[in-house]
């Protein structure tokens, strides 16, 4: 425990411990399954967008050599023919915009479902299918993600630090939206900003405490990500629950 201005501040280790305890007793299997569904949905959407782009001409498949020559890069004659003729997708600017917007909206939908699931784990009412709960409110969740992303980007245009501050200020937005689906995007973001006042550094420390876990993902060729991501998500839900407890104190 840490003492800050008379308040008992729960450490990153204790928050991870709360999440670990909630995932015990068979919860890990459900959480891994839920994350598998979450990952699969994101992968399917990316593949669908690529195939639509190719079918409509928004994405052209060109040889690597052609792309480099178009960019004014001369190719050494000793390059292998297989490399020069290697096919790569080239996305046109118009379709890039469409792809970006759809991706942002889908990220909002997926983030909403993941927030609902991780909060439910902390509250002992989780079901793996809760990761789909954002789809009935596709435009609402997509709009929240779009507004949040634009705000963070605008702050980032000033300097890196204001961008990071905005990033942490809005980190509770989808948890709040899960608890208050009737709130507008503006109200959710304002409430997240207010709630995170004085707690951004705590969340940054919590993020940093997972560095070791993140390093295991490439070392295990992505396999450990099936366990690290649920652990991470539920720990952030524990952080949110701690903030709610402070609100009610």
Residue pairs with C-beta under 8 A, 6 or more apart in sequence:
1 8
1 9
1 10
1 11
1 14
2 8
2 9
2 10
2 11
3 9
7 246
9 202
10 242
12 202
12 205
12 206
12 208
12 209
13 209
15 206
15 235
15 238
15 239
15 242
16 206
16 209
16 231
16 235
16 238
18 122
18 235
18 238
19 122
19 231
19 234
19 235
19 237
19 238
20 231
22 121
22 122
22 124
22 234
22 238
23 31
23 121
23 230
23 231
23 234
27 121
27 126
28 227
28 230
30 126
30 127
30 128
31 121
31 126
31 128
31 230
31 231
31 234
32 226
32 227
32 230
33 128
34 114
34 117
34 126
34 128
34 130
34 131
34 230
35 226
35 229
35 230
35 233
36 226
37 128
37 129
37 131
37 132
38 110
38 113
38 114
38 131
39 229
41 110
41 131
42 106
42 107
42 110
45 102
45 103
45 106
46 103
49 99
49 102
49 103
50 59
50 89
52 58
53 59
53 89
53 91
53 95
53 99
54 60
54 61
54 89
56 95
57 92
58 91
58 92
58 94
58 95
58 98
58 99
59 89
59 90
59 91
59 92
59 95
60 89
60 90
60 92
61 87
61 88
61 89
61 90
62 87
62 88
62 90
63 84
63 85
63 86
63 87
63 88
64 83
64 84
64 85
64 86
64 87
64 88
65 75
65 79
65 83
65 84
65 85
67 88
67 90
68 75
69 75
75 84
91 99
101 146
104 142
104 145
104 146
104 149
105 138
105 139
105 141
105 142
105 143
105 145
105 146
106 142
107 145
108 134
108 141
108 142
108 143
108 144
108 145
108 146
108 174
109 134
109 135
109 137
109 138
109 141
109 142
110 131
110 134
111 134
111 141
111 145
111 174
112 133
112 134
112 137
112 141
112 144
112 174
112 177
112 178
113 130
113 131
113 132
113 133
113 134
113 135
114 131
114 174
114 233
115 174
115 175
115 177
115 178
115 237
116 130
116 131
116 133
116 134
116 178
117 126
117 127
117 128
117 130
117 131
117 133
117 233
118 230
118 233
118 234
118 236
118 237
119 175
119 178
119 179
119 237
119 240
119 241
120 126
120 127
120 130
121 234
121 237
122 234
122 237
122 238
122 241
123 241
134 141
137 181
140 181
140 185
141 174
141 177
143 185
144 173
144 174
144 177
144 185
144 188
144 189
147 185
147 186
147 189
148 170
148 173
148 185
148 189
151 166
151 170
151 189
152 163
152 166
152 167
152 170
153 163
155 162
155 163
155 165
155 166
156 162
156 163
156 166
157 163
165 200
168 196
168 200
168 203
168 204
169 192
169 193
169 196
169 200
170 189
170 192
170 193
170 196
171 192
171 196
171 203
171 236
172 191
172 192
172 195
172 196
172 240
172 243
173 188
173 189
173 192
175 236
175 237
175 240
176 183
176 188
176 191
176 192
176 195
177 183
177 188
180 188
183 191
195 243
195 247
196 203
196 243
199 243
202 239
203 239
206 235
206 236
206 239
210 228
210 232
210 235
213 224
213 228
213 231
213 232
214 228
216 224
216 228
217 224
217 225
217 228
